[in-house]
Amino acid sequence: MEFIKELWVFLKARKKLWLAPIIFVMVILGGLLILAQGSVVAPFIYTMF
């Protein structure tokens, strides 16, 4: 949790809050790919990218 707090403070201090949604989407897509890696859905997810 410390990393997330530091990242948020960095984004606020540098006025880069527009990066927050981009980081959020990248984390969600990365988690989706990791979770779907061993499932039957994996070939369909990989074809989207």
DRENDO-1510 file (C-alpha; in Angstrom, 1 decimal, always signed):
<recs>
REC; n; res; u; v; w
REC; 1; MET; +0.0; +0.0; +0.0 .
REC; 2; GLU; +2.9; +2.3; +0.6 .
REC; 3; PHE; +3.8; +2.3; -3.2 .
REC; 4; ILE; +0.2; +3.4; -4.1 .
REC; 5; LYS; +0.3; +6.2; -1.5 .
REC; 6; GLU; +3.7; +7.4; -2.9 .
REC; 7; LEU; +2.5; +7.2; -6.4 .
REC; 8; TRP; -0.6; +9.3; -5.6 .
REC; 9; VAL; +1.4; +11.9; -3.8 .
REC; 10; PHE; +3.8; +12.1; -6.7 .
REC; 11; LEU; +1.0; +12.5; -9.2 .
REC; 12; LYS; -0.6; +15.3; -7.1 .
REC; 13; ALA; +2.7; +17.1; -6.5 .
REC; 14; ARG; +3.7; +17.1; -10.2 .
REC; 15; LYS; +0.1; +17.9; -11.4 .
REC; 16; LYS; +0.0; +14.7; -13.4 .
REC; 17; LEU; -3.4; +13.5; -12.2 .
REC; 18; TRP; -4.4; +12.8; -15.8 .
REC; 19; LEU; -2.1; +9.8; -15.6 .
REC; 20; ALA; -4.2; +8.1; -12.9 .
REC; 21; PRO; -6.9; +6.7; -15.2 .
REC; 22; ILE; -4.2; +5.4; -17.6 .
REC; 23; ILE; -2.4; +3.6; -14.8 .
REC; 24; PHE; -5.7; +2.3; -13.5 .
REC; 25; VAL; -6.7; +0.8; -16.9 .
REC; 26; MET; -3.3; -0.7; -17.4 .
REC; 27; VAL; -3.4; -2.4; -14.0 .
REC; 28; ILE; -6.9; -3.8; -14.8 .
REC; 29; LEU; -5.9; -5.1; -18.2 .
REC; 30; GLY; -2.7; -6.7; -16.8 .
REC; 31; GLY; -4.7; -8.4; -14.1 .
REC; 32; LEU; -7.2; -9.6; -16.6 .
REC; 33; LEU; -4.4; -11.1; -18.7 .
REC; 34; ILE; -2.8; -12.8; -15.7 .
REC; 35; LEU; -6.1; -14.3; -14.5 .
REC; 36; ALA; -7.1; -15.5; -17.9 .
REC; 37; GLN; -3.8; -17.0; -18.8 .
REC; 38; GLY; -4.7; -20.5; -17.7 .
REC; 39; SER; -8.4; -20.5; -18.7 .
REC; 40; VAL; -10.3; -21.3; -21.8 .
REC; 41; VAL; -11.0; -17.6; -22.4 .
REC; 42; ALA; -7.3; -16.8; -22.9 .
REC; 43; PRO; -7.2; -17.2; -26.8 .
REC; 44; PHE; -10.1; -14.8; -27.1 .
REC; 45; ILE; -8.5; -12.2; -24.9 .
REC; 46; TYR; -5.2; -12.4; -26.7 .
REC; 47; THR; -6.9; -11.8; -30.0 .
REC; 48; MET; -8.3; -8.5; -28.8 .
REC; 49; PHE; -4.8; -7.2; -28.3 .
</recs>
